[in-house]
Amino acid sequence: MASQNLPKVKRIGSNTEGVLSDILSKKSPNGSEYELSNEIYENDKGIDYKKIGIPTNYTINYKKK
């Protein structure tokens, strides 16, 4: 995300997976455990890339498997 502010940097490949936040692990009173994404990461224009991922300047379509 920080590279978006650098004019000479070009991102090549495919979008990131949109997973930026650390995980907050908790335990409920009945003993079950759960995890939450508890942070919001936005670029300088206020765009949140959760789920959509950080885009590239040049996309390379390669096999994902």
CHARMM internal coordinates of N, CA and C (Angstrom, degrees):
IC EDIT
DIST 1 N 1 CA 1.4420
DIST 1 CA 1 C 1.5320
ANGL 1 N 1 CA 1 C 110.12
DIST 1 C 2 N 1.3194
ANGL 1 CA 1 C 2 N 117.34
DIHE 1 N 1 CA 1 C 2 N -38.51
DIST 2 N 2 CA 1.4653
ANGL 1 C 2 N 2 CA 120.32
DIHE 1 CA 1 C 2 N 2 CA -179.27
DIST 2 CA 2 C 1.5197
ANGL 2 N 2 CA 2 C 111.44
DIHE 1 C 2 N 2 CA 2 C -63.50
DIST 2 C 3 N 1.3255
ANGL 2 CA 2 C 3 N 117.91
DIHE 2 N 2 CA 2 C 3 N -28.70
DIST 3 N 3 CA 1.4631
ANGL 2 C 3 N 3 CA 120.56
DIHE 2 CA 2 C 3 N 3 CA -179.04
DIST 3 CA 3 C 1.5242
ANGL 3 N 3 CA 3 C 112.47
DIHE 2 C 3 N 3 CA 3 C -67.54
DIST 3 C 4 N 1.3119
ANGL 3 CA 3 C 4 N 118.68
DIHE 3 N 3 CA 3 C 4 N -16.31
DIST 4 N 4 CA 1.4671
ANGL 3 C 4 N 4 CA 121.18
DIHE 3 CA 3 C 4 N 4 CA 178.96
DIST 4 CA 4 C 1.5286
ANGL 4 N 4 CA 4 C 111.63
DIHE 3 C 4 N 4 CA 4 C -63.90
DIST 4 C 5 N 1.3151
ANGL 4 CA 4 C 5 N 117.56
DIHE 4 N 4 CA 4 C 5 N -23.19
DIST 5 N 5 CA 1.4677
ANGL 4 C 5 N 5 CA 121.42
DIHE 4 CA 4 C 5 N 5 CA -179.23
DIST 5 CA 5 C 1.5207
ANGL 5 N 5 CA 5 C 112.94
DIHE 4 C 5 N 5 CA 5 C -91.26
DIST 5 C 6 N 1.3204
ANGL 5 CA 5 C 6 N 117.69
DIHE 5 N 5 CA 5 C 6 N -1.94
DIST 6 N 6 CA 1.4570
ANGL 5 C 6 N 6 CA 121.26
DIHE 5 CA 5 C 6 N 6 CA -178.93
DIST 6 CA 6 C 1.5266
ANGL 6 N 6 CA 6 C 108.81
DIHE 5 C 6 N 6 CA 6 C -100.70
DIST 6 C 7 N 1.3284
ANGL 6 CA 6 C 7 N 118.19
DIHE 6 N 6 CA 6 C 7 N 110.68
DIST 7 N 7 CA 1.4644
ANGL 6 C 7 N 7 CA 121.37
DIHE 6 CA 6 C 7 N 7 CA -171.10
DIST 7 CA 7 C 1.5257
ANGL 7 N 7 CA 7 C 114.95
DIHE 6 C 7 N 7 CA 7 C -62.91
DIST 7 C 8 N 1.3170
ANGL 7 CA 7 C 8 N 119.33
DIHE 7 N 7 CA 7 C 8 N -26.08
DIST 8 N 8 CA 1.4620
ANGL 7 C 8 N 8 CA 120.64
DIHE 7 CA 7 C 8 N 8 CA -177.15
DIST 8 CA 8 C 1.5273
ANGL 8 N 8 CA 8 C 113.21
DIHE 7 C 8 N 8 CA 8 C -94.38
DIST 8 C 9 N 1.3258
ANGL 8 CA 8 C 9 N 117.68
DIHE 8 N 8 CA 8 C 9 N -1.69
DIST 9 N 9 CA 1.4649
ANGL 8 C 9 N 9 CA 121.56
DIHE 8 CA 8 C 9 N 9 CA -178.81
DIST 9 CA 9 C 1.5217
ANGL 9 N 9 CA 9 C 109.42
DIHE 8 C 9 N 9 CA 9 C -93.14
DIST 9 C 10 N 1.3214
ANGL 9 CA 9 C 10 N 116.55
DIHE 9 N 9 CA 9 C 10 N 132.03
DIST 10 N 10 CA 1.4635
ANGL 9 C 10 N 10 CA 122.45
DIHE 9 CA 9 C 10 N 10 CA 175.85
DIST 10 CA 10 C 1.5220
ANGL 10 N 10 CA 10 C 108.08
DIHE 9 C 10 N 10 CA 10 C -120.17
DIST 10 C 11 N 1.3238
ANGL 10 CA 10 C 11 N 116.59
DIHE 10 N 10 CA 10 C 11 N 132.35
DIST 11 N 11 CA 1.4657
ANGL 10 C 11 N 11 CA 122.17
DIHE 10 CA 10 C 11 N 11 CA 177.94
DIST 11 CA 11 C 1.5229
ANGL 11 N 11 CA 11 C 107.87
DIHE 10 C 11 N 11 CA 11 C -92.20
DIST 11 C 12 N 1.3381
ANGL 11 CA 11 C 12 N 115.61
DIHE 11 N 11 CA 11 C 12 N 127.29
DIST 12 N 12 CA 1.4626
ANGL 11 C 12 N 12 CA 122.56
DIHE 11 CA 11 C 12 N 12 CA -175.71
DIST 12 CA 12 C 1.5237
ANGL 12 N 12 CA 12 C 108.50
DIHE 11 C 12 N 12 CA 12 C -123.26
DIST 12 C 13 N 1.3302
ANGL 12 CA 12 C 13 N 117.02
DIHE 12 N 12 CA 12 C 13 N 135.99
DIST 13 N 13 CA 1.4669
ANGL 12 C 13 N 13 CA 121.14
DIHE 12 CA 12 C 13 N 13 CA 177.00
DIST 13 CA 13 C 1.5057
ANGL 13 N 13 CA 13 C 111.30
DIHE 12 C 13 N 13 CA 13 C 132.94
DIST 13 C 14 N 1.3320
ANGL 13 CA 13 C 14 N 116.37
DIHE 13 N 13 CA 13 C 14 N -117.90
DIST 14 N 14 CA 1.4618
ANGL 13 C 14 N 14 CA 121.41
DIHE 13 CA 13 C 14 N 14 CA 177.49
DIST 14 CA 14 C 1.5242
ANGL 14 N 14 CA 14 C 108.40
DIHE 13 C 14 N 14 CA 14 C -139.14
DIST 14 C 15 N 1.3229
ANGL 14 CA 14 C 15 N 115.41
DIHE 14 N 14 CA 14 C 15 N 164.02
DIST 15 N 15 CA 1.4685
ANGL 14 C 15 N 15 CA 119.61
DIHE 14 CA 14 C 15 N 15 CA 178.60
DIST 15 CA 15 C 1.5222
ANGL 15 N 15 CA 15 C 110.49
DIHE 14 C 15 N 15 CA 15 C -55.11
DIST 15 C 16 N 1.3287
ANGL 15 CA 15 C 16 N 115.21
DIHE 15 N 15 CA 15 C 16 N 150.01
DIST 16 N 16 CA 1.4589
ANGL 15 C 16 N 16 CA 118.68
DIHE 15 CA 15 C 16 N 16 CA 170.91
DIST 16 CA 16 C 1.5259
ANGL 16 N 16 CA 16 C 107.68
DIHE 15 C 16 N 16 CA 16 C -67.47
DIST 16 C 17 N 1.2943
ANGL 16 CA 16 C 17 N 117.74
DIHE 16 N 16 CA 16 C 17 N 174.71
DIST 17 N 17 CA 1.4637
ANGL 16 C 17 N 17 CA 120.86
DIHE 16 CA 16 C 17 N 17 CA -177.89
DIST 17 CA 17 C 1.5219
ANGL 17 N 17 CA 17 C 113.24
DIHE 16 C 17 N 17 CA 17 C -83.62
DIST 17 C 18 N 1.3021
ANGL 17 CA 17 C 18 N 118.37
DIHE 17 N 17 CA 17 C 18 N -3.58
DIST 18 N 18 CA 1.4584
ANGL 17 C 18 N 18 CA 120.86
DIHE 17 CA 17 C 18 N 18 CA 177.63
DIST 18 CA 18 C 1.5196
ANGL 18 N 18 CA 18 C 113.29
DIHE 17 C 18 N 18 CA 18 C 78.60
DIST 18 C 19 N 1.3233
ANGL 18 CA 18 C 19 N 116.46
DIHE 18 N 18 CA 18 C 19 N 21.75
DIST 19 N 19 CA 1.4625
ANGL 18 C 19 N 19 CA 121.14
DIHE 18 CA 18 C 19 N 19 CA 179.56
DIST 19 CA 19 C 1.5282
ANGL 19 N 19 CA 19 C 106.83
DIHE 18 C 19 N 19 CA 19 C -107.15
DIST 19 C 20 N 1.3173
ANGL 19 CA 19 C 20 N 116.74
DIHE 19 N 19 CA 19 C 20 N 101.69
DIST 20 N 20 CA 1.4586
ANGL 19 C 20 N 20 CA 120.62
DIHE 19 CA 19 C 20 N 20 CA -174.49
DIST 20 CA 20 C 1.5290
ANGL 20 N 20 CA 20 C 112.96
DIHE 19 C 20 N 20 CA 20 C -117.03
DIST 20 C 21 N 1.2990
ANGL 20 CA 20 C 21 N 117.72
DIHE 20 N 20 CA 20 C 21 N -30.41
DIST 21 N 21 CA 1.4589
ANGL 20 C 21 N 21 CA 122.54
DIHE 20 CA 20 C 21 N 21 CA -173.27
DIST 21 CA 21 C 1.5253
ANGL 21 N 21 CA 21 C 112.03
DIHE 20 C 21 N 21 CA 21 C -80.60
DIST 21 C 22 N 1.3216
ANGL 21 CA 21 C 22 N 115.30
DIHE 21 N 21 CA 21 C 22 N 149.13
DIST 22 N 22 CA 1.4557
ANGL 21 C 22 N 22 CA 120.23
DIHE 21 CA 21 C 22 N 22 CA 169.16
DIST 22 CA 22 C 1.5244
ANGL 22 N 22 CA 22 C 108.56
DIHE 21 C 22 N 22 CA 22 C -71.99
DIST 22 C 23 N 1.3106
ANGL 22 CA 22 C 23 N 116.67
DIHE 22 N 22 CA 22 C 23 N 164.10
DIST 23 N 23 CA 1.4635
ANGL 22 C 23 N 23 CA 121.72
DIHE 22 CA 22 C 23 N 23 CA -179.33
DIST 23 CA 23 C 1.5288
ANGL 23 N 23 CA 23 C 109.35
DIHE 22 C 23 N 23 CA 23 C -99.20
DIST 23 C 24 N 1.3247
ANGL 23 CA 23 C 24 N 115.47
DIHE 23 N 23 CA 23 C 24 N 132.60
DIST 24 N 24 CA 1.4585
ANGL 23 C 24 N 24 CA 122.08
DIHE 23 CA 23 C 24 N 24 CA 174.39
DIST 24 CA 24 C 1.5255
ANGL 24 N 24 CA 24 C 107.21
DIHE 23 C 24 N 24 CA 24 C -99.82
DIST 24 C 25 N 1.3169
ANGL 24 CA 24 C 25 N 117.10
DIHE 24 N 24 CA 24 C 25 N 111.46
DIST 25 N 25 CA 1.4698
ANGL 24 C 25 N 25 CA 122.41
DIHE 24 CA 24 C 25 N 25 CA -179.61
DIST 25 CA 25 C 1.5231
ANGL 25 N 25 CA 25 C 109.78
DIHE 24 C 25 N 25 CA 25 C -91.84
DIST 25 C 26 N 1.3143
ANGL 25 CA 25 C 26 N 116.55
DIHE 25 N 25 CA 25 C 26 N 133.22
DIST 26 N 26 CA 1.4694
ANGL 25 C 26 N 26 CA 122.45
DIHE 25 CA 25 C 26 N 26 CA -179.90
DIST 26 CA 26 C 1.5169
ANGL 26 N 26 CA 26 C 110.40
DIHE 25 C 26 N 26 CA 26 C -137.03
DIST 26 C 27 N 1.3180
ANGL 26 CA 26 C 27 N 115.57
DIHE 26 N 26 CA 26 C 27 N 164.04
DIST 27 N 27 CA 1.4612
ANGL 26 C 27 N 27 CA 122.47
DIHE 26 CA 26 C 27 N 27 CA 176.95
DIST 27 CA 27 C 1.5183
ANGL 27 N 27 CA 27 C 107.81
DIHE 26 C 27 N 27 CA 27 C -126.83
DIST 27 C 28 N 1.3297
ANGL 27 CA 27 C 28 N 116.66
DIHE 27 N 27 CA 27 C 28 N 129.92
DIST 28 N 28 CA 1.4607
ANGL 27 C 28 N 28 CA 120.52
DIHE 27 CA 27 C 28 N 28 CA 179.64
DIST 28 CA 28 C 1.5325
ANGL 28 N 28 CA 28 C 109.58
DIHE 27 C 28 N 28 CA 28 C -80.95
DIST 28 C 29 N 1.3365
ANGL 28 CA 28 C 29 N 117.45
DIHE 28 N 28 CA 28 C 29 N 164.51
DIST 29 N 29 CA 1.4651
ANGL 28 C 29 N 29 CA 120.88
DIHE 28 CA 28 C 29 N 29 CA -179.31
DIST 29 CA 29 C 1.5325
ANGL 29 N 29 CA 29 C 113.73
DIHE 28 C 29 N 29 CA 29 C -57.16
DIST 29 C 30 N 1.3428
ANGL 29 CA 29 C 30 N 118.36
DIHE 29 N 29 CA 29 C 30 N -27.70
DIST 30 N 30 CA 1.4612
ANGL 29 C 30 N 30 CA 119.31
DIHE 29 CA 29 C 30 N 30 CA 179.80
DIST 30 CA 30 C 1.5314
ANGL 30 N 30 CA 30 C 112.63
DIHE 29 C 30 N 30 CA 30 C -85.20
DIST 30 C 31 N 1.3399
ANGL 30 CA 30 C 31 N 116.67
DIHE 30 N 30 CA 30 C 31 N 2.95
DIST 31 N 31 CA 1.4638
ANGL 30 C 31 N 31 CA 120.48
DIHE 30 CA 30 C 31 N 31 CA 175.10
DIST 31 CA 31 C 1.5218
ANGL 31 N 31 CA 31 C 114.88
DIHE 30 C 31 N 31 CA 31 C 97.94
DIST 31 C 32 N 1.3304
ANGL 31 CA 31 C 32 N 118.53
DIHE 31 N 31 CA 31 C 32 N -10.76
DIST 32 N 32 CA 1.4628
ANGL 31 C 32 N 32 CA 118.77
DIHE 31 CA 31 C 32 N 32 CA 178.73
DIST 32 CA 32 C 1.5273
ANGL 32 N 32 CA 32 C 109.60
DIHE 31 C 32 N 32 CA 32 C -74.15
DIST 32 C 33 N 1.3089
ANGL 32 CA 32 C 33 N 114.81
DIHE 32 N 32 CA 32 C 33 N 150.19
DIST 33 N 33 CA 1.4562
ANGL 32 C 33 N 33 CA 120.35
DIHE 32 CA 32 C 33 N 33 CA -178.27
DIST 33 CA 33 C 1.5211
ANGL 33 N 33 CA 33 C 109.90
DIHE 32 C 33 N 33 CA 33 C -108.39
DIST 33 C 34 N 1.3065
ANGL 33 CA 33 C 34 N 115.78
DIHE 33 N 33 CA 33 C 34 N 147.84
DIST 34 N 34 CA 1.4694
ANGL 33 C 34 N 34 CA 120.69
DIHE 33 CA 33 C 34 N 34 CA 177.00
DIST 34 CA 34 C 1.5216
ANGL 34 N 34 CA 34 C 109.11
DIHE 33 C 34 N 34 CA 34 C -146.17
DIST 34 C 35 N 1.3284
ANGL 34 CA 34 C 35 N 115.07
DIHE 34 N 34 CA 34 C 35 N 160.43
DIST 35 N 35 CA 1.4543
ANGL 34 C 35 N 35 CA 121.10
DIHE 34 CA 34 C 35 N 35 CA 179.93
DIST 35 CA 35 C 1.5231
ANGL 35 N 35 CA 35 C 109.53
DIHE 34 C 35 N 35 CA 35 C -129.39
DIST 35 C 36 N 1.3274
ANGL 35 CA 35 C 36 N 115.07
DIHE 35 N 35 CA 35 C 36 N 141.51
DIST 36 N 36 CA 1.4558
ANGL 35 C 36 N 36 CA 121.43
DIHE 35 CA 35 C 36 N 36 CA -178.85
DIST 36 CA 36 C 1.5237
ANGL 36 N 36 CA 36 C 110.77
DIHE 35 C 36 N 36 CA 36 C -125.82
DIST 36 C 37 N 1.3072
ANGL 36 CA 36 C 37 N 115.87
DIHE 36 N 36 CA 36 C 37 N 144.87
DIST 37 N 37 CA 1.4503
ANGL 36 C 37 N 37 CA 121.38
DIHE 36 CA 36 C 37 N 37 CA 168.05
DIST 37 CA 37 C 1.5266
ANGL 37 N 37 CA 37 C 105.17
DIHE 36 C 37 N 37 CA 37 C -85.16
DIST 37 C 38 N 1.3159
ANGL 37 CA 37 C 38 N 117.13
DIHE 37 N 37 CA 37 C 38 N 112.24
DIST 38 N 38 CA 1.4593
ANGL 37 C 38 N 38 CA 119.73
DIHE 37 CA 37 C 38 N 38 CA -169.72
DIST 38 CA 38 C 1.5229
ANGL 38 N 38 CA 38 C 114.79
DIHE 37 C 38 N 38 CA 38 C -115.56
DIST 38 C 39 N 1.3271
ANGL 38 CA 38 C 39 N 117.75
DIHE 38 N 38 CA 38 C 39 N 17.18
DIST 39 N 39 CA 1.4542
ANGL 38 C 39 N 39 CA 120.33
DIHE 38 CA 38 C 39 N 39 CA -179.74
DIST 39 CA 39 C 1.5303
ANGL 39 N 39 CA 39 C 109.36
DIHE 38 C 39 N 39 CA 39 C -130.15
DIST 39 C 40 N 1.2970
ANGL 39 CA 39 C 40 N 115.69
DIHE 39 N 39 CA 39 C 40 N 151.24
DIST 40 N 40 CA 1.4615
ANGL 39 C 40 N 40 CA 121.40
DIHE 39 CA 39 C 40 N 40 CA 175.99
DIST 40 CA 40 C 1.5201
ANGL 40 N 40 CA 40 C 107.57
DIHE 39 C 40 N 40 CA 40 C -118.51
DIST 40 C 41 N 1.3227
ANGL 40 CA 40 C 41 N 115.61
DIHE 40 N 40 CA 40 C 41 N 123.16
DIST 41 N 41 CA 1.4557
ANGL 40 C 41 N 41 CA 121.32
DIHE 40 CA 40 C 41 N 41 CA 177.03
DIST 41 CA 41 C 1.5237
ANGL 41 N 41 CA 41 C 108.19
DIHE 40 C 41 N 41 CA 41 C -110.83
DIST 41 C 42 N 1.3289
ANGL 41 CA 41 C 42 N 116.14
DIHE 41 N 41 CA 41 C 42 N 121.16
DIST 42 N 42 CA 1.4593
ANGL 41 C 42 N 42 CA 121.81
DIHE 41 CA 41 C 42 N 42 CA 178.60
DIST 42 CA 42 C 1.5210
ANGL 42 N 42 CA 42 C 108.86
DIHE 41 C 42 N 42 CA 42 C -124.22
DIST 42 C 43 N 1.3332
ANGL 42 CA 42 C 43 N 115.49
DIHE 42 N 42 CA 42 C 43 N 151.14
DIST 43 N 43 CA 1.4550
ANGL 42 C 43 N 43 CA 117.92
DIHE 42 CA 42 C 43 N 43 CA 174.43
DIST 43 CA 43 C 1.5295
ANGL 43 N 43 CA 43 C 109.38
DIHE 42 C 43 N 43 CA 43 C -81.03
DIST 43 C 44 N 1.3156
ANGL 43 CA 43 C 44 N 116.61
DIHE 43 N 43 CA 43 C 44 N -175.57
DIST 44 N 44 CA 1.4674
ANGL 43 C 44 N 44 CA 119.69
DIHE 43 CA 43 C 44 N 44 CA -175.57
DIST 44 CA 44 C 1.5240
ANGL 44 N 44 CA 44 C 113.31
DIHE 43 C 44 N 44 CA 44 C -67.42
DIST 44 C 45 N 1.3250
ANGL 44 CA 44 C 45 N 117.83
DIHE 44 N 44 CA 44 C 45 N -12.85
DIST 45 N 45 CA 1.4647
ANGL 44 C 45 N 45 CA 121.88
DIHE 44 CA 44 C 45 N 45 CA 177.16
DIST 45 CA 45 C 1.5283
ANGL 45 N 45 CA 45 C 112.17
DIHE 44 C 45 N 45 CA 45 C -98.55
DIST 45 C 46 N 1.3418
ANGL 45 CA 45 C 46 N 116.57
DIHE 45 N 45 CA 45 C 46 N 5.02
DIST 46 N 46 CA 1.4544
ANGL 45 C 46 N 46 CA 121.26
DIHE 45 CA 45 C 46 N 46 CA 177.76
DIST 46 CA 46 C 1.5182
ANGL 46 N 46 CA 46 C 114.77
DIHE 45 C 46 N 46 CA 46 C 83.09
DIST 46 C 47 N 1.3395
ANGL 46 CA 46 C 47 N 117.89
DIHE 46 N 46 CA 46 C 47 N 14.56
DIST 47 N 47 CA 1.4595
ANGL 46 C 47 N 47 CA 121.10
DIHE 46 CA 46 C 47 N 47 CA -179.89
DIST 47 CA 47 C 1.5259
ANGL 47 N 47 CA 47 C 109.68
DIHE 46 C 47 N 47 CA 47 C -86.46
DIST 47 C 48 N 1.3187
ANGL 47 CA 47 C 48 N 115.90
DIHE 47 N 47 CA 47 C 48 N 128.08
DIST 48 N 48 CA 1.4629
ANGL 47 C 48 N 48 CA 123.64
DIHE 47 CA 47 C 48 N 48 CA 177.40
DIST 48 CA 48 C 1.5285
ANGL 48 N 48 CA 48 C 107.66
DIHE 47 C 48 N 48 CA 48 C -98.89
DIST 48 C 49 N 1.3267
ANGL 48 CA 48 C 49 N 117.20
DIHE 48 N 48 CA 48 C 49 N 121.15
DIST 49 N 49 CA 1.4607
ANGL 48 C 49 N 49 CA 121.34
DIHE 48 CA 48 C 49 N 49 CA -175.22
DIST 49 CA 49 C 1.5298
ANGL 49 N 49 CA 49 C 113.59
DIHE 48 C 49 N 49 CA 49 C -96.04
DIST 49 C 50 N 1.3431
ANGL 49 CA 49 C 50 N 116.64
DIHE 49 N 49 CA 49 C 50 N 13.70
DIST 50 N 50 CA 1.4611
ANGL 49 C 50 N 50 CA 119.40
DIHE 49 CA 49 C 50 N 50 CA 177.49
DIST 50 CA 50 C 1.5235
ANGL 50 N 50 CA 50 C 108.61
DIHE 49 C 50 N 50 CA 50 C -59.98
DIST 50 C 51 N 1.3009
ANGL 50 CA 50 C 51 N 117.30
DIHE 50 N 50 CA 50 C 51 N 135.12
DIST 51 N 51 CA 1.4690
ANGL 50 C 51 N 51 CA 127.20
DIHE 50 CA 50 C 51 N 51 CA -179.39
DIST 51 CA 51 C 1.5303
ANGL 51 N 51 CA 51 C 113.45
DIHE 50 C 51 N 51 CA 51 C 75.98
DIST 51 C 52 N 1.3504
ANGL 51 CA 51 C 52 N 118.96
DIHE 51 N 51 CA 51 C 52 N -39.16
DIST 52 N 52 CA 1.4633
ANGL 51 C 52 N 52 CA 119.03
DIHE 51 CA 51 C 52 N 52 CA -176.73
DIST 52 CA 52 C 1.5219
ANGL 52 N 52 CA 52 C 112.44
DIHE 51 C 52 N 52 CA 52 C -89.29
DIST 52 C 53 N 1.3149
ANGL 52 CA 52 C 53 N 117.79
DIHE 52 N 52 CA 52 C 53 N -25.09
DIST 53 N 53 CA 1.4562
ANGL 52 C 53 N 53 CA 121.78
DIHE 52 CA 52 C 53 N 53 CA 179.70
DIST 53 CA 53 C 1.5180
ANGL 53 N 53 CA 53 C 112.81
DIHE 52 C 53 N 53 CA 53 C 81.64
DIST 53 C 54 N 1.3148
ANGL 53 CA 53 C 54 N 115.26
DIHE 53 N 53 CA 53 C 54 N 159.63
DIST 54 N 54 CA 1.4570
ANGL 53 C 54 N 54 CA 121.51
DIHE 53 CA 53 C 54 N 54 CA 178.59
DIST 54 CA 54 C 1.5263
ANGL 54 N 54 CA 54 C 107.80
DIHE 53 C 54 N 54 CA 54 C -79.48
DIST 54 C 55 N 1.3293
ANGL 54 CA 54 C 55 N 117.77
DIHE 54 N 54 CA 54 C 55 N 125.60
DIST 55 N 55 CA 1.4602
ANGL 54 C 55 N 55 CA 120.55
DIHE 54 CA 54 C 55 N 55 CA -175.52
DIST 55 CA 55 C 1.5230
ANGL 55 N 55 CA 55 C 113.35
DIHE 54 C 55 N 55 CA 55 C -75.99
DIST 55 C 56 N 1.3227
ANGL 55 CA 55 C 56 N 114.28
DIHE 55 N 55 CA 55 C 56 N 162.36
DIST 56 N 56 CA 1.4574
ANGL 55 C 56 N 56 CA 121.04
DIHE 55 CA 55 C 56 N 56 CA 176.75
DIST 56 CA 56 C 1.5223
ANGL 56 N 56 CA 56 C 109.75
DIHE 55 C 56 N 56 CA 56 C -101.01
DIST 56 C 57 N 1.3145
ANGL 56 CA 56 C 57 N 115.68
DIHE 56 N 56 CA 56 C 57 N 165.35
DIST 57 N 57 CA 1.4613
ANGL 56 C 57 N 57 CA 120.71
DIHE 56 CA 56 C 57 N 57 CA 171.43
DIST 57 CA 57 C 1.5332
ANGL 57 N 57 CA 57 C 109.96
DIHE 56 C 57 N 57 CA 57 C -85.02
DIST 57 C 58 N 1.3220
ANGL 57 CA 57 C 58 N 115.71
DIHE 57 N 57 CA 57 C 58 N -33.77
DIST 58 N 58 CA 1.4564
ANGL 57 C 58 N 58 CA 122.36
DIHE 57 CA 57 C 58 N 58 CA 179.22
DIST 58 CA 58 C 1.5236
ANGL 58 N 58 CA 58 C 108.30
DIHE 57 C 58 N 58 CA 58 C -130.94
DIST 58 C 59 N 1.3226
ANGL 58 CA 58 C 59 N 116.31
DIHE 58 N 58 CA 58 C 59 N 117.97
DIST 59 N 59 CA 1.4547
ANGL 58 C 59 N 59 CA 121.32
DIHE 58 CA 58 C 59 N 59 CA -177.73
DIST 59 CA 59 C 1.5200
ANGL 59 N 59 CA 59 C 110.25
DIHE 58 C 59 N 59 CA 59 C -90.81
DIST 59 C 60 N 1.3189
ANGL 59 CA 59 C 60 N 115.62
DIHE 59 N 59 CA 59 C 60 N 134.19
DIST 60 N 60 CA 1.4655
ANGL 59 C 60 N 60 CA 121.88
DIHE 59 CA 59 C 60 N 60 CA 173.29
DIST 60 CA 60 C 1.5194
ANGL 60 N 60 CA 60 C 106.61
DIHE 59 C 60 N 60 CA 60 C -112.47
DIST 60 C 61 N 1.3096
ANGL 60 CA 60 C 61 N 116.82
DIHE 60 N 60 CA 60 C 61 N 119.37
DIST 61 N 61 CA 1.4728
ANGL 60 C 61 N 61 CA 121.30
DIHE 60 CA 60 C 61 N 61 CA 178.96
DIST 61 CA 61 C 1.5113
ANGL 61 N 61 CA 61 C 109.21
DIHE 60 C 61 N 61 CA 61 C -88.66
DIST 61 C 62 N 1.3138
ANGL 61 CA 61 C 62 N 116.73
DIHE 61 N 61 CA 61 C 62 N 98.71
DIST 62 N 62 CA 1.4512
ANGL 61 C 62 N 62 CA 122.54
DIHE 61 CA 61 C 62 N 62 CA 178.30
DIST 62 CA 62 C 1.5048
ANGL 62 N 62 CA 62 C 109.14
DIHE 61 C 62 N 62 CA 62 C -121.15
DIST 62 C 63 N 1.3135
ANGL 62 CA 62 C 63 N 115.97
DIHE 62 N 62 CA 62 C 63 N 162.75
DIST 63 N 63 CA 1.4642
ANGL 62 C 63 N 63 CA 120.18
DIHE 62 CA 62 C 63 N 63 CA -178.46
DIST 63 CA 63 C 1.5158
ANGL 63 N 63 CA 63 C 110.42
DIHE 62 C 63 N 63 CA 63 C -64.19
DIST 63 C 64 N 1.3223
ANGL 63 CA 63 C 64 N 116.46
DIHE 63 N 63 CA 63 C 64 N 137.90
DIST 64 N 64 CA 1.4731
ANGL 63 C 64 N 64 CA 121.60
DIHE 63 CA 63 C 64 N 64 CA -177.69
DIST 64 CA 64 C 1.5187
ANGL 64 N 64 CA 64 C 112.18
DIHE 63 C 64 N 64 CA 64 C -87.39
DIST 64 C 65 N 1.3278
ANGL 64 CA 64 C 65 N 118.22
DIHE 64 N 64 CA 64 C 65 N -16.16
DIST 65 N 65 CA 1.4660
ANGL 64 C 65 N 65 CA 120.41
DIHE 64 CA 64 C 65 N 65 CA -178.22
DIST 65 CA 65 C 1.5086
ANGL 65 N 65 CA 65 C 111.50
DIHE 64 C 65 N 65 CA 65 C -85.61
END
COOR INIT
IC SEED 1 N 1 CA 1 C
IC BUILD
